[in-house]
Amino acid sequence: MLLRQKSSATIALKDILAMVQTQYSRTIKEWMSDAGGEYKSDTFLSILKAKGIKILQSIPFVPQQNGRAE
């Protein structure tokens, strides 16, 4: 999902969680990010924690940890 602004990451997260639940009848168990600012807001993290999703962040300047993202 492309974001026009970093502030729209929270809305996109809610959309992604709903889409995965509806389309695939699955729940997301882990969320891995590159520790960018859009993924570290209190609102964003509280949504993940409320859903019981484990939060993982890669170490800076280690692209090998990003897997398919890179």
C-alpha positions as CSV (number, residue, x, y, z in Angstrom):
1,M,0.0,0.0,0.0
2,L,1.5,3.3,-1.0
3,L,1.4,6.2,1.4
4,R,1.2,9.8,0.3
5,Q,2.1,11.0,3.8
6,K,3.7,9.2,6.8
7,S,0.8,10.3,8.9
8,S,-1.6,8.0,6.9
9,A,0.3,4.9,8.1
10,T,-2.2,4.4,11.0
11,I,-5.2,4.4,8.6
12,A,-3.4,2.0,6.2
13,L,-2.6,-0.3,9.1
14,K,-6.3,-0.5,10.1
15,D,-7.2,-1.2,6.4
16,I,-4.5,-3.9,6.1
17,L,-5.6,-5.7,9.3
18,A,-9.2,-5.6,8.1
19,M,-8.4,-6.8,4.6
20,V,-6.3,-9.8,5.8
21,Q,-9.0,-10.8,8.3
22,T,-11.8,-10.5,5.7
23,Q,-10.1,-11.8,2.5
24,Y,-7.9,-14.5,4.0
25,S,-9.7,-15.3,7.3
26,R,-6.3,-15.0,9.0
27,T,-4.8,-12.7,11.7
28,I,-1.4,-11.1,11.5
29,K,0.8,-12.4,14.3
30,E,4.0,-10.3,13.7
31,W,4.7,-6.9,12.2
32,M,8.3,-6.3,11.0
33,S,9.4,-2.8,10.0
34,D,12.5,-0.9,9.4
35,A,11.9,1.3,12.5
36,G,10.9,4.2,10.3
37,G,9.1,7.1,12.0
38,E,5.7,6.3,10.6
39,Y,5.9,2.9,12.3
40,K,6.9,4.2,15.7
41,S,4.1,6.5,16.6
42,D,2.2,5.8,19.8
43,T,-1.1,5.3,17.9
44,F,0.4,2.9,15.4
45,L,2.1,0.8,18.1
46,S,-1.0,0.8,20.4
47,I,-3.1,-0.6,17.5
48,L,-0.6,-3.5,17.1
49,K,-0.4,-4.1,20.8
50,A,-4.2,-4.1,21.2
51,K,-4.5,-6.8,18.5
52,G,-1.8,-8.8,20.2
53,I,0.6,-8.5,17.3
54,K,4.3,-9.0,18.1
55,I,6.4,-5.9,17.0
56,L,9.7,-6.6,15.3
57,Q,12.2,-4.0,14.0
58,S,15.2,-4.5,11.9
59,I,18.6,-3.1,12.9
60,P,19.6,0.1,10.9
61,F,21.9,-0.4,7.9
62,V,21.4,-4.2,7.8
63,P,19.3,-4.7,4.7
64,Q,19.7,-8.5,5.0
65,Q,17.1,-8.4,7.8
66,N,14.5,-6.9,5.6
67,G,14.0,-10.0,3.5
68,R,11.6,-9.3,0.7
69,A,11.3,-5.6,1.5
70,E,14.7,-4.8,0.0
